[in-house]
Amino acid sequence: MRCLVSLVLVVAATSASAQSQSPIRHGRAVVQEFCSPCHAVGKSGRSPHVGAPPFRTLSRSFDLDQFAQRLERGISSNHPDMPEFKFSEQDARDVSAYLRSIQR
């Protein structure tokens, strides 16, 4: 639980840097920092964690128009290795903008 609280606080703190970056650039920085240890977060490459979907294919499984709201409410998975993430409104919008920019 302590790890989760720390993660939520760190993710929320990244929104302060969002003001000085474009939404797509900031969204890329957020997913690079928090998601890239398991997921492929770019336009190519394999996910480091077997079974973690590459982010460039998320639109096949999720409605990206609704994805920002899911990020704000908190993303959790049935997969035991994935922590719960909860993003600030700005971070969620920027991550969604970035994800849209890399979809195939």
Buried (B, 14 or more C-beta within 10 A) or exposed (E): EEEBEEBBEEBBEBBEEBEEEEBBBBBBBBBEEBBBEBBBBBEEEEBEBEEBBBBBEBBEEBEBEEBBEBBBEEBEEEEEEBEEBBBBEBBBBBBBBBBBBBEE
